[in-house]
Amino acid sequence: MVNKSFITIAWVLMYLTSCSSTKKDDLISYSLENVSAINVDAAYPLDSLVKKMDVIPLETTDSCLFDDVALLEESEDYFFLYSEKTSQLYRFAKDGKNMKTISGKGQGPQEYLSIKRMMLDNESKELYIMDYLGRKMKIFSFDGEYLRSLPLPEDFAYTNCFLSLREKAIYYVSSNNSVQMDFLKYDLETSEFIAYSHREREMDKGEFFIGQTLFCDTEDYPLVYHYFNDTVFQVTPEGLSPHHLLKLGERALSFDDFKADAFTNPRPQYHKIQVWGMEIVKDKVCIFYSLSRFKKERGSAPLMAVYTLGEKTLVPHVNWISEQFLPIKQGERFHVGYQRTSLLRSCFPESLEEEFRRKYKIHEDDNPIILKYHLK
């Protein structure tokens, strides 16, 4: 039986301790509040970051047809991919062939109900999947063999996680609407849950979750960002240490914006920001976000801001353009690949020009392709 104890650490004491040596005035700080500075056509040369691009069509067969890539991870030898529409978890070789289906949707011990996160232990060659509805962290070998399961936090508000091989732990964070984030550490050696931080308010009845909490991997310790707190923390063995400030100011959504009466008693309409992701690429912090009612009457515009650490400069939106490689533009999401030497993103054949599809023998109705940008 799993020895599952729950240890609580006072968040306020830990926060004050971490801030005693690092005052907010001393931290790197940038703001996305000035939306008038956004230039949707702003361009940056992708060639200055990238030396090579691999185009990897994913094998299309009668038994493997999908048109979405919800999750994508890379190991030394494989790509692991989850399609939310088909509820299938796939493994592909690095050339996009030799597809293998890993487990499947169901309620058996080796199956899953829904995959919220997917993480790789490249040392042990193990795949961790967060089965959110099944309330288990399920671990498979890279060959697809089911190995074991671990418990998830009992609170369904915990929607994101990060596997730390250095600390032999899994970190869990919630989506609660509060200034203080919920932050749990699951020790893989002792099977203990340790609470680093707990919300300071409970959500009202009917209130929608809008408090995204995001992890960002780095060459050092990971970063964690909670929407309602402008401090981006670094997760160290001693706790949460302030790393830098990401300010949204009046562009941040408030708790009142998504209360139960928000639809019957709508608030004044302003440009509002929601942050969806963060990646560190060399000396650049890339923030993926959307801005409501920007350049259009309804909906949101996907954008990517780039803060360059050495120069201490912020561009509120940038398109990475190249004559050699397919561009990364209009806030298209990517993430850093295996050993942090590349950028990965997926795209759909119908979005590519016909000449490009002919060059790589891609058909319009094929499975998505993976683009791998090798960093200089």
Residue pairs with C-beta under 8 A, 6 or more apart in sequence:
2 150
2 151
2 191
3 190
3 191
3 192
4 151
4 191
4 192
4 193
5 192
5 193
6 192
6 193
6 194
6 195
7 192
7 193
7 194
7 195
8 195
8 198
9 194
9 195
9 196
9 239
11 180
11 183
11 196
11 197
11 198
14 196
14 197
14 239
14 240
15 197
15 240
17 239
18 238
18 239
18 240
18 241
18 242
19 242
22 241
22 242
24 231
24 242
24 245
27 231
27 242
27 243
27 244
27 245
28 243
28 244
28 245
28 307
28 309
28 312
29 244
29 245
29 247
30 244
30 245
30 246
30 247
30 307
30 314
31 246
31 247
31 248
31 249
31 314
32 246
32 247
32 248
32 251
32 273
32 287
32 289
32 305
32 316
33 247
33 248
33 249
33 250
33 251
34 316
35 251
35 271
35 291
35 294
35 316
37 316
38 291
38 294
38 303
38 316
38 317
39 317
40 295
40 301
40 303
40 317
41 319
42 315
42 317
42 318
42 319
43 318
43 319
43 320
43 321
44 306
44 315
44 318
44 319
44 320
44 321
45 320
45 321
45 322
46 320
46 321
46 322
46 325
46 327
46 328
46 373
47 322
47 323
47 324
47 325
48 376
49 281
49 282
49 320
49 373
49 375
49 376
50 322
50 325
50 343
50 373
50 374
50 375
50 376
51 374
51 375
51 376
52 373
52 374
53 324
53 325
53 326
53 371
53 372
53 373
53 374
54 370
54 371
54 372
54 374
55 360
55 369
55 371
56 79
56 94
56 95
56 96
56 369
56 370
56 371
56 372
57 96
57 360
57 361
57 362
57 366
57 367
57 369
58 81
58 92
58 96
58 99
58 366
58 367
58 368
58 369
58 370
59 92
59 96
59 97
59 98
59 99
59 367
60 363
60 366
60 367
61 99
64 90
64 99
64 101
64 367
65 86
65 367
66 83
66 85
66 86
66 88
66 90
66 367
66 368
67 85
67 348
67 367
67 368
68 83
68 84
68 85
68 368
69 81
69 82
69 83
69 346
69 368
70 82
70 83
70 84
70 115
71 80
71 81
71 82
71 115
71 117
71 118
72 79
72 80
72 81
72 82
72 335
72 344
72 346
72 370
73 79
73 80
73 81
73 118
73 119
73 120
73 127
74 80
74 120
74 337
74 338
74 342
74 344
74 372
75 120
75 122
75 125
75 142
75 338
76 122
76 338
77 93
77 94
77 142
78 91
78 92
78 93
78 94
78 142
79 91
79 92
79 93
79 94
79 96
79 370
80 89
80 90
80 91
80 102
80 118
80 120
80 127
81 89
81 90
81 91
81 92
82 88
82 89
82 90
82 115
82 118
82 129
83 90
87 104
87 105
87 114
88 101
88 104
88 105
89 101
89 102
89 103
89 104
89 112
89 115
89 118
89 129
90 99
90 100
90 101
90 102
91 99
91 100
91 101
91 102
91 142
91 144
92 98
92 99
92 100
96 369
96 370
100 144
101 144
102 127
102 140
102 144
103 110
103 111
103 112
103 138
103 140
103 144
103 146
104 111
104 112
105 111
105 112
105 113
106 112
106 113
107 113
107 134
109 146
109 149
110 138
110 146
111 134
112 129
112 131
112 134
112 136
112 138
113 131
113 132
113 133
113 134
114 131
114 132
114 133
114 134
115 129
115 130
115 131
115 132
116 130
116 131
116 132
116 159
116 160
116 161
117 128
117 129
117 130
117 160
117 161
118 127
118 128
118 129
118 130
119 127
119 128
119 129
119 130
119 161
119 162
119 163
120 126
120 127
120 128
120 163
121 127
121 128
121 163
121 165
122 338
123 165
125 141
125 142
126 139
126 140
126 141
126 142
126 147
127 139
127 140
127 141
127 142
128 137
128 138
128 139
128 163
128 170
129 137
129 138
129 139
129 140
130 137
130 152
130 161
131 137
131 138
131 152
132 152
132 156
132 159
135 151
135 152
136 149
136 150
136 151
136 152
137 149
137 150
137 151
137 152
137 161
137 170
138 146
138 148
138 149
138 150
139 146
139 147
139 148
139 149
139 150
140 146
140 147
141 147
150 170
150 186
150 188
150 191
152 158
152 172
153 172
153 184
153 193
155 174
155 182
157 174
157 175
157 176
157 182
157 209
158 172
158 173
158 174
158 182
158 184
159 173
159 174
159 175
159 209
159 213
160 172
160 173
160 175
160 213
160 214
160 215
161 170
161 171
161 172
161 173
161 215
162 170
162 171
162 215
162 217
162 222
162 224
162 235
163 170
164 170
164 171
164 222
164 235
166 221
167 185
167 237
168 187
168 188
168 189
169 185
169 186
169 187
169 188
170 185
170 186
170 188
171 183
171 184
171 185
171 186
171 215
171 222
171 224
171 235
172 182
172 183
172 184
172 185
172 186
173 181
173 182
173 183
173 184
173 213
173 215
173 224
173 226
174 181
174 182
174 199
174 211
174 213
175 209
175 210
175 211
175 212
175 213
176 182
176 199
176 203
176 209
176 211
177 201
177 203
177 207
177 209
177 210
177 211
177 228
177 255
177 258
178 199
178 200
178 201
178 203
178 211
178 228
179 200
179 201
179 228
179 229
180 197
180 198
180 199
180 200
180 226
180 229
181 197
181 199
181 211
181 213
181 224
181 226
181 229
182 197
182 198
182 199
182 213
183 195
183 196
183 197
183 224
183 240
184 193
184 194
184 195
184 196
185 193
185 194
185 196
186 192
186 193
186 194
187 193
187 194
196 239
196 240
197 240
201 255
203 209
204 255
204 259
204 260
205 260
206 259
206 260
207 255
207 258
207 259
207 260
208 258
210 227
210 253
210 257
210 258
210 274
211 226
211 227
211 228
212 226
212 227
212 274
212 275
212 276
213 224
213 225
213 226
213 227
214 224
214 225
214 275
214 276
214 277
214 278
215 222
215 223
215 224
216 222
216 223
216 224
216 225
216 232
216 278
216 279
216 280
217 280
217 336
217 340
218 234
218 280
219 340
220 234
221 234
221 235
221 236
222 234
222 235
223 232
223 233
223 234
223 235
223 243
223 278
223 280
224 232
224 233
224 234
224 235
224 240
225 232
225 233
225 246
225 275
225 278
227 252
227 253
227 274
227 275
228 252
230 245
230 246
230 247
230 248
231 242
231 243
231 244
231 245
232 242
232 243
232 244
232 245
232 246
232 278
233 240
233 241
233 242
233 243
234 240
234 241
234 242
234 243
244 285
246 275
246 287
248 273
248 275
250 270
251 270
251 271
251 272
251 273
251 291
252 272
252 273
253 272
253 273
253 274
256 262
256 267
257 267
257 272
269 293
270 293
271 291
271 292
271 293
271 294
272 291
272 292
272 293
273 289
273 290
273 291
273 292
274 289
274 290
274 292
274 300
275 287
275 288
275 289
276 288
276 289
276 290
276 333
277 287
277 288
277 333
277 335
278 285
278 286
278 287
278 288
279 285
279 286
279 288
279 334
279 335
279 336
280 286
280 336
281 336
281 343
281 375
282 375
283 308
283 309
283 310
284 306
284 307
284 308
284 309
285 306
285 307
285 309
286 304
286 305
286 306
287 304
287 305
287 306
287 307
288 302
288 303
288 304
288 331
288 333
289 302
289 303
289 304
289 305
289 331
290 300
290 301
290 302
290 303
290 331
291 300
291 301
291 303
292 299
292 300
293 299
293 300
294 300
294 301
295 301
301 331
302 330
302 331
302 332
303 316
303 317
303 331
304 317
304 318
304 328
304 331
304 332
305 314
305 315
305 316
305 317
305 318
306 314
306 315
306 318
307 313
307 314
307 315
308 314
317 331
319 327
319 328
319 329
319 330
320 327
320 328
320 329
321 327
321 329
325 373
326 347
326 352
326 356
326 371
328 334
328 343
328 345
328 373
332 345
332 347
333 345
334 343
334 344
334 345
334 373
335 343
335 344
335 345
336 342
336 343
336 344
337 343
337 344
337 372
340 375
341 374
341 375
342 372
342 373
342 374
342 375
343 372
343 373
343 375
344 370
344 371
344 372
344 373
345 370
345 371
345 373
346 368
346 369
346 370
346 371
347 368
347 369
347 371
348 368
348 369
349 357
349 362
349 363
349 364
349 365
349 366
349 368
349 369
350 364
350 365
352 362
352 369
356 362
357 363
357 364
360 369
362 369
